[in-house]
Amino acid sequence: MNKAGIDHPAGNRRDFLSLSLATLGAALAAGYPAAAFAEDAPALVPLDSLFPGFRQQRIQTSGAGINLVTAGEGPPLLLPHGFPQCLVMWHKVAPALTKNLSVVVPDLRGYGDSSKPPTDENNAPYSKRAVGLDLVEIMQALGHERFNVCAHDRGARVAHRMALDHPERIERLMLIDILPTLKLVREADAEFAMTYWHWFFLSQPAPLPETLLGSHPDFFMKLLSRFGPPETFSPEAIAYYRRTIADPDTLHAACEDYRAAMTIDVEHDEADLDSRIECPLHILWGAHNPVYRKHDVIAVWQERARQTVSGKAMESGHFVPEEVPAATIREIEEFFGA
């Protein structure tokens, strides 16, 4: 039982760690070119070359300093990113949206060039509630009292929590390639643990994952690449993602994100079992992501939403916006009326 009083699904942390570590060797056989994540990966390029016409700025929230880029005109759209990424994951999508939308692309607390606040014994500074509050506050600082959200992976988990905590703020919500955290944690089995081994590895107490990953960040990046085809990531994006893992402070913050998911986030989700997402909800997921073989994705989310849920499977793996950017842009424009 962890410090939040929550049993891990298999009932034993060491069992999950063994499952997680057992997959490392097998994952290397996934066929992804080592050169893509080699230590001589491209240097960081300026953000304005990936987001032409965007303005980079930093907004101080009540809990963190948030790095972000903004551009466009029209209804506001917030684009939170996933792991092990940063705002750069939207570089194939965001510029195409600025004609009809005011696009806001942040680095989540702990990632990219946003600040890395110190944690506590309950992982509260990296809870989805705390990170979601950052996003509400940056949108308010930009003059957006109400706004749309399209979020991927970890950012989508933040957006789910934000929709429950701040329903008055969100007009429409699109979540990409997630199922509710509580459902996955409570129903996890060996197959899930073997596929999503990094959930249980990264959530181990510090400094275990930080020590192992910090010794060879490129090895870990190559392992994660098995969730999408080799050509998914541009060289420019790889340079930014590698920095996420190579920087000790960012790596620690990312692990805190996963630790929070297994502790305080589960507590928050259990307390809100009777709450529902109030705004219109659209779900996208990768048809080739194995986690969805056992789930009716729309039905799962319908249980968590007040209004009728829409959505579709995309011809991709996990990294939907980077694998199929044109199709992602179409879905965003249609759902948000751009």
Secondary structure by P-SEA (a helix, b strand, c coil): ccccccccccccaaaaaaaaaaaaaaaaaccccccccccccccccccccccccccccccccccbbbbbcccccccbbbbbbccccccccccccccccccccbbbbbcccccccccccccccccccccaaaaaaaaaaaaaaaccccbbbbbcaaaaaaaaaaaaaccccccbbbbcccccaaaaaaaccaaaaaaaaaaaaaaccccaaaaaaaacaaaaaaaaccccccccccaaaaaaaaaaaacaaaaaaaaaaaaaaacaaaaaaaaacccccccbbbbbbbcccccccccaaaaaaaaaccccccccccccccccccccaaaaaaaaaaaacc
